[in-house]
Amino acid sequence: MLGDQRLTHRGLELIAGKFKALSDPTRLAVMQTLMQGEKSVTEIVEVTGASQPNVSRHLGVLHRAGLVARRKCWPHCIYSIADATIEDVCRAMCDTVAQHDEPIFE
C-alpha cells in the first residue's frame, strides 16, 4: 500500500480497525465536530444533535481506536483529535467523494 512495502497481517488489521471506527455517520459527525477544537460531551451533543448516551458510546469507539484523546477536566471529560493526520485522511475522503459522487457540503 505504501510503494513497494507490503503490510503485515497485523498491520492490515490495525488499519482496518481505524477505518471501521470511522465507518459510522455519527462517529464522522463527532470527528467533524472535534476538528473545530476540543469539546466536552455536552458540546458534542449540542453540535451533532445526537443523544448524550449515543455520543458517549461513539466517543468510546473512537477512543479505543486511538482516534480521539480525552482528558479529565472535572466534572467533564474533554475530547480532541488524537492525531492531526486523521484530519488529512478525512479531508482527502471528502475531496474524493465531492469530486466523484454528489455534492456533500452544506
Order of alpha helices (4+ residues) and beta strands (2+ residues): alpha-alpha-beta-alpha-alpha-beta-beta-alpha
